[in-house]
Amino acid sequence: MKKNININKSIKHISFSIAMLSNLFSISSCRSAEHDNIVVGGGIAAVKINLLGSDYASGKSSNQANLKEMGLPVKGNAQRHSKMITPSLFFEAELAPSNNDAKKSGNTSTEPIALVAGDQIGAGMKFRIIAYRQDDNSYQAHQDYTVGEQAKSLMLDGGKSYTIIAYSYGSTSALPGISTGEMANLSQAQIGYDDNNKDLMYQKIENFIPDGNNPNNKVDIKLRHKLSQITTVINSYIGNISEISWADLRPHHPQSVLSLSNGTMSRTYESTERLNFSGSFPTTTATANPVLINADTGGSLTGAFLANLTISGIGNKTIDLPNTFKITPEYRSNLTINLRKCGVYIGPNTDPANYKEFMCQNLGATEGIDPFSPEAGNHGAKYQWGAQTGESGRYISQADDQNNSGTISGWDSTPKPGGSWSDTSKTANDPCPSGYRVPTKAQWQAVINNNPNIERVGSWDENGNYTTALYFRSPSNIRTLMLPAAGYRHYAGGALLGSRGENGYFWSTSEAVSNASYLSFGSTRVNVNGDNRSYGLSVRCIAE
């Protein structure tokens, strides 16, 4: 029921206050503009609106924005994805909850704890309060407020139950006049999304019953951000970034409406949200301004990122993550993209000119996985010395190697002739792709001599595990190359007689009488050895 309220007759005094956010680290503090008079009779209640601040939703990344399961495993509530740019260059992407820790906001003990702190609500921000009768959802009253300014009171019938709706566009711009859509029955009430003032916030409070005899009726409001906020950071470990262009996130919906009854958004056409990397260039770390994304992929992996980069010494590269992650409204997250180069020093590690690129994975490994992850997909195929990929009797694929630990039908125990691979030039038999070749014995020895910072992970047990590996680290302690302990295939019959999970063996091109040389490592050693050319070992290619 609506009433025409004569404030001069029914109210002797009006009380109102607004609590606003006052610093970056707490959601809000009380700033009031009160006119403390007590309502006398009549059942009319003056209601104080106490704005506690804003927040984002919290939760595991599976509820927030998940990268494809084909990417890296979950760690610390983050999902990761890796993609090769060239055989020795790759980028890794991590979409993770913001590290803006949940904290208690405001100064009063009754104030709730924010799930994830929102941005500071500053003076001048406009918001609207609308009251609907709980019994029939009819519109009762509304009032607009400006943080930090004096405002009229929200007057309601004492003893009646209300649903209180609060919303803001997060802007100092004037709110539009109350619309017929807002004054409709709450079950039908809605407002439009404003793509020029994207930070739409909302809260619904049910069963609020003001007391006409109580001068201290109060509604605590904490506005929930309805869009997803994403901050994108690109780190380059392969050279200075001189330019980033055509960077965007998708999808973003410029048009939608918000249902006031349940806070859901109905969206129309899809577009992109352009990213602005406003810092100075060249740089090794570029951070885009945070953007608000109006999207809900509904659990589908339709979120995408695209950017063109110009990198010193490398040229133009495109980072493309199509249909890779899902976006859920109300969450704040960071998208971090690291550009990395696989390689080691083959001369003194004080001179960058001595850094040599290697392929990030063994030949025959699974494409699209993290090349620094010790897992089965990075073990790759096994080759006899001098063999080509797929050569009958001298090659076993990763899948066959891992499905059959016994002898290999047709395994050729006669060594390949000298010159099948060569130290001096890349032969037709060399299985490495264009621009790469099998390393020489001297190059493997140079790797050992100039990269003393070695890390070992895994059990180093002869139990067939896939999680044991050796990492070479740079002088700045960054992992630059991972070699898995993939074991070997025996020269007689090709049986896998052990060593997977205990030792790693990588061919060189170098001959040694009727044998050939290879890199070998275990739990305590890294060295170059020689043995029968018919062994099946891993191959890791070096840039020419």
VEXDREN-2710 file (C-alpha; in Angstrom, 1 decimal):
% VEXDREN-2710
k/r/px/py/pz
1/MET/0.0/0.0/0.0
2/LYS/1.4/3.5/-0.9
3/LYS/0.9/6.4/1.4
4/ASN/1.2/10.1/0.9
5/ILE/3.4/11.1/3.7
6/ASN/3.3/14.6/5.1
7/ILE/6.8/14.9/6.6
8/ASN/6.0/18.2/8.4
9/LYS/3.1/16.7/10.3
10/SER/4.3/13.2/11.0
11/ILE/8.0/13.8/11.7
12/LYS/9.6/16.1/14.2
13/HIS/13.1/15.0/13.4
14/ILE/14.8/13.0/10.7
15/SER/17.9/10.8/11.2
16/PHE/20.2/9.7/8.4
17/SER/23.8/8.7/8.0
18/ILE/25.9/7.3/5.3
19/ALA/29.1/5.4/6.1
20/MET/31.6/5.6/3.3
21/LEU/34.9/3.9/2.4
22/SER/37.8/6.1/3.7
23/ASN/41.0/4.2/2.8
24/LEU/42.4/1.6/0.5
25/PHE/42.8/-1.2/3.0
26/SER/39.4/-1.2/4.7
27/ILE/36.1/-1.5/2.9
28/SER/34.5/1.5/4.7
29/SER/34.4/3.8/7.6
30/CYS/31.6/5.8/8.9
31/ARG/31.1/9.3/7.6
32/SER/27.7/10.6/8.6
33/ALA/25.4/13.5/7.9
34/GLU/22.8/13.0/10.6
35/HIS/19.8/15.1/11.5
36/ASP/18.7/13.4/14.8
37/ASN/15.0/13.9/15.6
38/ILE/12.7/11.3/16.9
39/VAL/9.6/10.2/15.0
40/VAL/6.5/10.5/17.2
41/GLY/3.7/8.1/16.6
42/GLY/2.0/7.6/13.2
43/GLY/3.9/4.4/12.4
44/ILE/6.3/6.3/10.1
45/ALA/9.9/5.2/10.3
46/ALA/13.0/7.2/9.2
47/VAL/15.7/4.8/8.0
48/LYS/19.4/5.3/8.1
49/ILE/21.4/3.9/5.2
50/ASN/24.8/2.6/6.2
51/LEU/27.1/2.0/3.2
52/LEU/29.8/-0.4/4.3
53/GLY/31.6/-0.5/0.9
54/SER/31.8/-3.1/-1.9
55/ASP/33.1/-6.6/-2.5
56/TYR/33.7/-9.3/-5.0
57/ALA/32.7/-12.9/-4.7
58/SER/35.3/-15.4/-3.4
59/GLY/35.8/-19.0/-4.1
60/LYS/38.0/-21.6/-5.9
61/SER/39.0/-20.9/-9.4
62/SER/36.7/-23.6/-10.6
63/ASN/33.8/-21.3/-9.8
64/GLN/35.6/-18.3/-11.1
65/ALA/37.5/-18.4/-14.3
66/ASN/39.1/-21.8/-15.3
67/LEU/41.5/-22.4/-18.0
68/LYS/41.1/-25.5/-20.1
69/GLU/41.8/-28.8/-18.5
70/MET/44.4/-29.4/-21.3
71/GLY/46.4/-26.7/-19.6
72/LEU/48.5/-27.0/-16.5
73/PRO/47.1/-28.5/-13.3
74/VAL/45.5/-26.5/-10.6
75/LYS/47.8/-25.1/-8.0
76/GLY/46.9/-22.6/-5.3
77/ASN/43.4/-21.9/-6.7
78/ALA/44.9/-21.0/-10.1
79/GLN/44.5/-22.7/-13.5
80/ARG/47.3/-22.6/-16.0
81/HIS/47.8/-23.1/-19.7
82/SER/50.9/-23.4/-21.9
83/LYS/51.3/-22.9/-25.6
84/MET/54.3/-23.0/-27.9
85/ILE/55.1/-20.1/-30.1
86/THR/58.1/-21.7/-31.7
87/PRO/59.8/-25.0/-30.7
88/SER/62.0/-23.1/-28.3
89/LEU/59.6/-20.2/-27.3
90/PHE/56.4/-20.6/-25.4
91/PHE/54.0/-18.6/-23.2
92/GLU/52.4/-19.8/-20.1
93/ALA/49.1/-18.2/-18.9
94/GLU/47.7/-18.2/-15.4
95/LEU/44.3/-17.0/-14.4
96/ALA/44.1/-16.7/-10.7
97/PRO/42.1/-15.0/-8.0
98/SER/43.3/-11.5/-7.1
99/ASN/45.8/-11.5/-4.2
100/ASN/43.7/-8.7/-2.6
101/ASP/43.1/-10.8/0.6
102/ALA/39.8/-10.8/2.3
103/LYS/39.8/-8.5/5.2
104/LYS/37.4/-7.0/7.7
105/SER/36.0/-3.7/6.5
106/GLY/34.9/-0.7/8.5
107/ASN/35.3/0.1/12.1
108/THR/32.3/-1.6/13.8
109/SER/32.1/-5.1/15.3
110/THR/28.8/-5.7/13.6
111/GLU/30.1/-5.2/10.2
112/PRO/30.5/-8.3/8.0
113/ILE/33.8/-9.6/6.6
114/ALA/34.3/-9.0/2.9
115/LEU/34.9/-12.0/0.8
116/VAL/37.2/-10.1/-1.6
117/ALA/37.7/-6.4/-1.0
118/GLY/36.3/-4.1/-3.7
119/ASP/37.8/-0.9/-4.9
120/GLN/37.6/2.2/-2.6
121/ILE/34.2/3.9/-2.8
122/GLY/35.0/7.5/-2.9
123/ALA/33.1/10.7/-2.2
124/GLY/30.7/11.6/-4.9
125/MET/29.7/8.1/-5.9
126/LYS/25.9/7.9/-6.5
127/PHE/23.7/5.0/-5.4
128/ARG/20.0/4.3/-5.2
129/ILE/17.9/2.6/-2.5
130/ILE/14.5/1.2/-3.5
131/ALA/12.0/-0.3/-1.0
132/TYR/9.4/-2.9/-2.1
133/ARG/6.6/-4.2/0.1
134/GLN/7.4/-7.8/1.0
135/ASP/3.8/-9.0/1.0
136/ASP/3.0/-8.1/-2.6
137/ASN/6.4/-6.9/-4.1
138/SER/4.9/-3.5/-4.9
139/TYR/7.1/-0.4/-5.1
140/GLN/7.0/1.7/-2.0
141/ALA/9.7/4.4/-2.1
142/HIS/13.2/5.2/-3.3
143/GLN/15.9/7.6/-2.4
144/ASP/19.1/8.5/-4.2
145/TYR/22.3/9.2/-2.3
146/THR/25.7/10.7/-2.9
147/VAL/28.6/9.4/-0.8
148/GLY/29.8/12.2/1.5
149/GLU/26.8/14.5/0.9
150/GLN/23.7/15.2/3.0
151/ALA/20.6/13.5/1.8
152/LYS/16.9/13.1/2.4
153/SER/15.7/10.2/4.6
154/LEU/14.1/7.0/3.3
155/MET/10.7/7.0/4.9
156/LEU/8.8/3.7/5.3
157/ASP/5.8/2.3/7.2
158/GLY/6.8/1.1/10.6
159/GLY/6.1/-2.6/11.3
160/LYS/5.9/-3.5/7.6
161/SER/8.2/-6.0/6.0
162/TYR/10.3/-4.7/3.0
163/THR/12.7/-5.9/0.4
164/ILE/15.5/-3.3/0.1
165/ILE/17.3/-3.1/-3.3
166/ALA/20.5/-1.1/-3.6
167/TYR/22.4/-0.4/-6.8
168/SER/25.1/1.8/-8.2
169/TYR/27.0/2.3/-11.4
170/GLY/30.1/3.0/-9.4
171/SER/30.2/6.5/-10.9
172/THR/29.9/10.2/-9.8
173/SER/27.6/10.8/-12.7
174/ALA/24.0/11.5/-11.9
175/LEU/21.7/8.5/-11.7
176/PRO/18.9/8.4/-14.3
177/GLY/15.5/9.3/-13.1
178/ILE/13.5/6.5/-11.5
179/SER/12.1/4.4/-14.3
180/THR/8.8/2.6/-14.8
181/GLY/10.9/-0.5/-14.9
182/GLU/12.1/0.1/-11.3
183/MET/8.6/1.1/-10.1
184/ALA/7.0/-2.0/-11.4
185/ASN/6.3/-5.0/-9.2
186/LEU/9.6/-6.4/-7.9
187/SER/9.1/-9.6/-9.8
188/GLN/9.3/-7.6/-13.0
189/ALA/11.6/-4.7/-12.0
190/GLN/14.8/-4.2/-13.8
191/ILE/17.4/-1.6/-14.8
192/GLY/19.7/-1.2/-17.8
193/TYR/23.4/-1.8/-17.8
194/ASP/25.5/1.3/-18.8
195/ASP/28.6/0.4/-20.7
196/ASN/29.9/3.9/-20.2
197/ASN/29.7/3.4/-16.4
198/LYS/30.6/-0.3/-16.2
199/ASP/31.0/-0.9/-12.5
200/LEU/27.4/-2.0/-11.8
201/MET/26.9/-3.0/-8.1
202/TYR/23.9/-4.5/-6.4
203/GLN/22.5/-5.8/-3.1
204/LYS/19.2/-7.3/-2.1
205/ILE/18.1/-7.3/1.6
206/GLU/14.9/-9.2/2.5
207/ASN/12.6/-9.0/5.5
208/PHE/13.6/-5.5/6.7
209/ILE/11.1/-4.3/9.2
210/PRO/11.5/-0.7/10.4
211/ASP/10.2/0.4/13.8
212/GLY/8.2/3.6/13.8
213/ASN/9.1/4.2/17.5
214/ASN/12.8/3.7/17.0
215/PRO/14.9/6.6/15.9
216/ASN/17.8/4.4/14.9
217/ASN/16.4/2.2/12.1
218/LYS/19.4/1.3/10.0
219/VAL/20.1/-0.8/6.8
220/ASP/23.6/-1.9/6.3
221/ILE/24.5/-2.0/2.6
222/LYS/27.5/-3.8/1.0
223/LEU/27.4/-3.5/-2.7
224/ARG/28.4/-6.5/-4.8
225/HIS/30.3/-5.9/-8.1
226/LYS/28.2/-7.6/-10.8
227/LEU/30.9/-7.7/-13.5
228/SER/34.2/-9.7/-13.5
229/GLN/37.3/-7.6/-13.1
230/ILE/40.5/-8.8/-14.8
231/THR/43.9/-7.3/-14.7
232/THR/46.3/-8.6/-17.4
233/VAL/50.1/-8.7/-16.9
234/ILE/52.6/-9.8/-19.6
235/ASN/56.1/-10.7/-18.5
236/SER/58.8/-11.3/-21.1
237/TYR/61.8/-13.4/-20.3
238/ILE/62.9/-13.5/-24.0
239/GLY/63.6/-9.8/-24.6
240/ASN/62.2/-6.3/-24.2
241/ILE/58.6/-5.7/-25.3
242/SER/58.6/-2.6/-27.5
243/GLU/54.9/-2.6/-28.4
244/ILE/51.6/-4.3/-27.5
245/SER/48.7/-3.9/-29.9
246/TRP/45.2/-5.2/-30.6
247/ALA/45.0/-6.7/-27.1
248/ASP/41.5/-7.7/-25.9
249/LEU/39.5/-10.1/-23.9
250/ARG/36.3/-11.8/-25.1
251/PRO/33.4/-12.0/-24.6
252/HIS/32.1/-8.7/-23.3
253/HIS/28.4/-7.7/-23.7
254/PRO/27.8/-3.9/-24.1
255/GLN/24.1/-4.3/-23.6
256/SER/22.2/-6.1/-20.8
257/VAL/19.6/-5.6/-18.1
258/LEU/19.7/-6.4/-14.4
259/SER/16.8/-8.1/-12.7
260/LEU/16.3/-6.3/-9.4
261/SER/14.5/-9.3/-7.9
262/ASN/17.5/-11.7/-8.1
263/GLY/20.5/-9.7/-9.4
264/THR/20.9/-11.8/-12.6
265/MET/21.9/-10.1/-15.9
266/SER/20.3/-10.8/-19.3
267/ARG/22.8/-10.1/-22.0
268/THR/22.4/-9.4/-25.8
269/TYR/25.1/-9.2/-28.4
270/GLU/28.8/-10.1/-27.8
271/SER/31.8/-7.9/-28.4
272/THR/35.4/-7.6/-27.0
273/GLU/36.9/-5.4/-24.3
274/ARG/40.1/-3.7/-25.4
275/LEU/43.1/-3.7/-23.1
276/ASN/45.2/-0.7/-22.6
277/PHE/48.9/-1.3/-21.6
278/SER/49.6/2.3/-20.6
279/GLY/53.1/1.9/-19.1
280/SER/56.4/3.0/-20.8
281/PHE/58.0/0.9/-23.5
282/PRO/60.4/-1.0/-24.0
283/THR/59.8/-3.1/-20.9
284/THR/60.0/-6.7/-19.7
285/THR/56.7/-6.3/-17.7
286/ALA/53.6/-4.7/-19.1
287/THR/50.4/-4.3/-17.0
288/ALA/47.1/-3.4/-18.6
289/ASN/44.6/-1.2/-16.8
290/PRO/42.0/-3.4/-15.0
291/VAL/38.9/-4.0/-17.1
292/LEU/35.4/-4.9/-16.2
293/ILE/34.0/-7.8/-18.3
294/ASN/30.2/-8.1/-18.6
295/ALA/30.0/-11.8/-19.4
296/ASP/28.9/-15.1/-18.0
297/THR/30.1/-18.1/-20.0
298/GLY/27.9/-20.4/-18.0
299/GLY/30.7/-22.9/-17.4
300/SER/31.6/-23.0/-21.1
301/LEU/35.2/-22.5/-22.1
302/THR/34.5/-19.5/-24.4
303/GLY/36.6/-16.8/-22.7
304/ALA/39.5/-15.7/-25.0
305/PHE/42.6/-13.5/-25.0
306/LEU/44.5/-12.0/-28.0
307/ALA/47.4/-9.7/-28.3
308/ASN/50.1/-8.8/-30.8
309/LEU/53.6/-8.2/-29.3
310/THR/56.8/-6.7/-30.8
311/ILE/59.8/-8.1/-29.0
312/SER/63.4/-7.0/-29.4
313/GLY/65.5/-9.4/-31.3
314/ILE/62.5/-11.7/-32.1
315/GLY/60.0/-9.5/-33.9
316/ASN/56.2/-9.7/-33.9
317/LYS/54.5/-12.5/-32.0
318/THR/50.9/-13.2/-31.4
319/ILE/49.5/-14.5/-28.2
320/ASP/46.2/-16.2/-28.9
321/LEU/44.1/-18.1/-26.4
322/PRO/40.8/-18.8/-28.1
323/ASN/38.0/-20.5/-26.2
324/THR/40.3/-21.2/-23.3
325/PHE/38.7/-20.1/-20.0
326/LYS/35.3/-19.4/-18.5
327/ILE/34.2/-16.1/-16.9
328/THR/31.8/-15.9/-14.0
329/PRO/30.4/-12.6/-12.9
330/GLU/31.3/-10.9/-9.6
331/TYR/34.9/-12.2/-9.4
332/ARG/38.2/-10.4/-9.5
333/SER/41.2/-12.1/-11.0
334/ASN/44.6/-11.6/-12.6
335/LEU/45.6/-13.0/-16.0
336/THR/49.4/-13.4/-16.0
337/ILE/51.2/-14.3/-19.2
338/ASN/54.9/-15.2/-19.2
339/LEU/56.9/-15.4/-22.4
340/ARG/59.8/-17.9/-22.0
341/LYS/62.7/-19.2/-24.0
342/CYS/64.1/-22.7/-23.5
343/GLY/67.9/-23.0/-23.6
344/VAL/71.2/-23.0/-21.7
345/TYR/74.6/-21.5/-21.9
346/ILE/77.3/-23.2/-24.0
347/GLY/79.9/-20.7/-23.0
348/PRO/80.6/-18.5/-19.9
349/ASN/77.2/-17.7/-18.4
350/THR/78.2/-14.1/-17.8
351/ASP/77.9/-13.4/-21.5
352/PRO/74.3/-13.4/-23.0
353/ALA/75.8/-14.2/-26.4
354/ASN/76.6/-17.7/-25.1
355/TYR/73.0/-18.5/-24.5
356/LYS/71.8/-21.2/-26.9
357/GLU/68.2/-22.1/-27.6
358/PHE/67.0/-25.7/-27.3
359/MET/63.6/-27.1/-28.1
360/CYS/61.4/-27.0/-25.1
361/GLN/60.4/-30.7/-25.4
362/ASN/61.8/-34.0/-26.4
363/LEU/61.1/-35.1/-29.9
364/GLY/57.7/-36.9/-30.0
365/ALA/56.4/-35.3/-26.8
366/THR/52.8/-34.2/-26.4
367/GLU/52.2/-30.7/-27.8
368/GLY/50.3/-28.1/-25.8
369/ILE/51.4/-29.2/-22.3
370/ASP/53.7/-27.3/-20.0
371/PRO/57.2/-28.1/-21.2
372/PHE/58.6/-27.6/-17.7
373/SER/56.2/-30.1/-16.1
374/PRO/57.7/-33.5/-15.2
375/GLU/54.9/-35.7/-16.6
376/ALA/54.5/-38.6/-19.1
377/GLY/53.6/-36.3/-22.0
378/ASN/57.1/-34.7/-21.9
379/HIS/59.0/-38.0/-22.2
380/GLY/58.7/-38.2/-25.9
381/ALA/59.8/-40.9/-28.4
382/LYS/63.1/-42.9/-28.4
383/TYR/65.5/-43.2/-31.3
384/GLN/68.5/-45.3/-32.2
385/TRP/71.5/-43.2/-33.0
386/GLY/71.3/-42.0/-36.6
387/ALA/67.6/-42.8/-37.1
388/GLN/64.8/-40.8/-38.6
389/THR/61.4/-40.2/-37.0
390/GLY/59.3/-43.3/-37.6
391/GLU/62.1/-45.3/-39.0
392/SER/61.1/-49.0/-38.8
393/GLY/63.0/-51.0/-36.2
394/ARG/64.9/-48.0/-34.9
395/TYR/62.2/-45.7/-33.4
396/ILE/59.4/-46.1/-30.9
397/SER/56.8/-43.4/-30.3
398/GLN/55.9/-42.0/-26.9
399/ALA/52.6/-43.8/-26.8
400/ASP/54.1/-47.2/-27.7
401/ASP/57.1/-46.7/-25.4
402/GLN/54.7/-46.1/-22.5
403/ASN/52.3/-48.9/-23.4
404/ASN/54.9/-51.6/-23.9
405/SER/57.8/-52.2/-21.5
406/GLY/58.8/-55.4/-23.2
407/THR/60.7/-56.2/-26.3
408/ILE/59.8/-54.5/-29.6
409/SER/58.9/-56.6/-32.5
410/GLY/61.3/-55.9/-35.4
411/TRP/63.8/-53.9/-33.3
412/ASP/67.0/-53.7/-35.4
413/SER/70.1/-54.3/-33.3
414/THR/72.5/-53.6/-36.2
415/PRO/73.9/-50.1/-35.6
416/LYS/73.3/-47.4/-38.1
417/PRO/76.4/-46.6/-40.2
418/GLY/78.8/-43.7/-39.5
419/GLY/77.7/-40.4/-41.0
420/SER/74.0/-41.0/-40.4
421/TRP/74.1/-38.0/-38.1
422/SER/77.0/-35.6/-38.2
423/ASP/78.8/-33.1/-36.0
424/THR/79.6/-30.7/-38.9
425/SER/76.3/-30.4/-40.7
426/LYS/72.7/-31.5/-40.4
427/THR/72.1/-34.7/-42.3
428/ALA/69.0/-35.9/-44.1
429/ASN/68.5/-38.5/-41.3
430/ASP/68.6/-35.8/-38.5
431/PRO/65.1/-35.9/-37.0
432/CYS/65.0/-32.4/-35.7
433/PRO/62.7/-29.8/-37.4
434/SER/63.9/-27.0/-39.6
435/GLY/66.2/-24.6/-37.7
436/TYR/67.3/-27.3/-35.2
437/ARG/69.6/-30.3/-35.1
438/VAL/70.8/-33.0/-32.7
439/PRO/73.5/-31.5/-30.4
440/THR/77.1/-32.6/-30.6
441/LYS/79.1/-34.2/-27.8
442/ALA/81.0/-31.0/-27.4
443/GLN/77.8/-29.0/-27.0
444/TRP/76.4/-31.3/-24.3
445/GLN/79.7/-31.0/-22.5
446/ALA/79.5/-27.2/-22.8
447/VAL/76.0/-27.4/-21.2
448/ILE/77.5/-29.3/-18.3
449/ASN/80.4/-26.9/-17.9
450/ASN/78.5/-23.6/-18.0
451/ASN/75.3/-24.4/-16.2
452/PRO/76.2/-25.4/-12.7
453/ASN/72.8/-24.3/-11.2
454/ILE/71.0/-27.6/-11.5
455/GLU/67.7/-28.7/-9.8
456/ARG/66.4/-32.2/-9.4
457/VAL/62.8/-33.2/-8.8
458/GLY/61.2/-36.5/-8.2
459/SER/62.1/-39.8/-6.5
460/TRP/65.0/-41.0/-8.7
461/ASP/63.8/-44.5/-8.2
462/GLU/63.8/-47.3/-10.8
463/ASN/60.1/-47.7/-10.6
464/GLY/59.0/-46.4/-14.0
465/ASN/57.7/-43.0/-12.7
466/TYR/57.3/-40.0/-15.0
467/THR/57.8/-37.3/-12.5
468/THR/61.5/-37.3/-12.1
469/ALA/63.5/-34.6/-14.0
470/LEU/66.5/-32.4/-14.1
471/TYR/66.2/-28.6/-14.5
472/PHE/69.0/-26.2/-15.6
473/ARG/68.6/-22.8/-14.0
474/SER/70.0/-19.5/-15.1
475/PRO/72.4/-17.4/-12.9
476/SER/69.2/-15.5/-11.8
477/ASN/67.8/-18.9/-10.7
478/ILE/65.1/-19.1/-13.4
479/ARG/64.4/-22.6/-14.9
480/THR/65.4/-22.5/-18.5
481/LEU/65.4/-26.2/-19.6
482/MET/63.9/-29.4/-18.3
483/LEU/65.1/-32.9/-19.2
484/PRO/63.0/-35.8/-18.0
485/ALA/64.5/-39.0/-16.7
486/ALA/62.9/-41.1/-19.5
487/GLY/65.2/-44.1/-19.3
488/TYR/66.3/-46.1/-22.4
489/ARG/65.4/-49.0/-24.7
490/HIS/68.0/-51.8/-24.8
491/TYR/70.0/-52.4/-28.0
492/ALA/69.0/-56.1/-28.1
493/GLY/65.3/-56.3/-28.6
494/GLY/64.4/-52.8/-27.5
495/ALA/63.1/-53.9/-24.1
496/LEU/62.8/-51.1/-21.5
497/LEU/65.0/-52.7/-18.9
498/GLY/64.5/-49.9/-16.3
499/SER/65.9/-46.5/-15.6
500/ARG/62.7/-44.6/-16.4
501/GLY/62.3/-42.3/-13.3
502/GLU/66.0/-42.9/-12.4
503/ASN/68.2/-41.8/-15.3
504/GLY/68.0/-39.7/-18.5
505/TYR/69.8/-40.3/-21.7
506/PHE/70.0/-37.9/-24.7
507/TRP/71.8/-38.6/-28.0
508/SER/74.5/-36.5/-29.5
509/THR/75.6/-36.6/-33.2
510/SER/79.1/-37.6/-32.2
511/GLU/80.5/-41.0/-33.1
512/ALA/82.8/-43.0/-30.9
513/VAL/84.4/-45.8/-33.0
514/SER/81.4/-48.2/-33.5
515/ASN/79.5/-46.4/-30.6
516/ALA/78.0/-42.9/-30.2
517/SER/78.1/-40.3/-27.4
518/TYR/75.2/-39.2/-25.3
519/LEU/74.3/-37.0/-22.3
520/SER/73.6/-39.0/-19.2
521/PHE/72.3/-37.9/-15.8
522/GLY/71.0/-39.4/-12.5
523/SER/70.4/-38.4/-9.0
524/THR/74.0/-37.2/-8.3
525/ARG/75.7/-36.9/-11.7
526/VAL/75.6/-35.3/-15.1
527/ASN/78.1/-36.5/-17.7
528/VAL/78.8/-37.5/-21.3
529/ASN/79.2/-41.2/-22.1
530/GLY/79.4/-43.5/-25.1
531/ASP/77.7/-46.8/-25.9
532/ASN/76.0/-49.0/-28.6
533/ARG/74.2/-47.0/-31.3
534/SER/71.3/-49.4/-31.2
535/TYR/70.1/-48.2/-27.8
536/GLY/66.9/-46.3/-27.9
537/LEU/67.4/-42.9/-26.2
538/SER/65.7/-39.5/-26.1
539/VAL/66.5/-36.7/-28.5
540/ARG/66.5/-33.0/-27.6
541/CYS/67.2/-30.6/-30.4
542/ILE/69.4/-27.5/-30.3
543/ALA/69.0/-24.4/-32.5
544/GLU/71.3/-24.3/-35.5
END
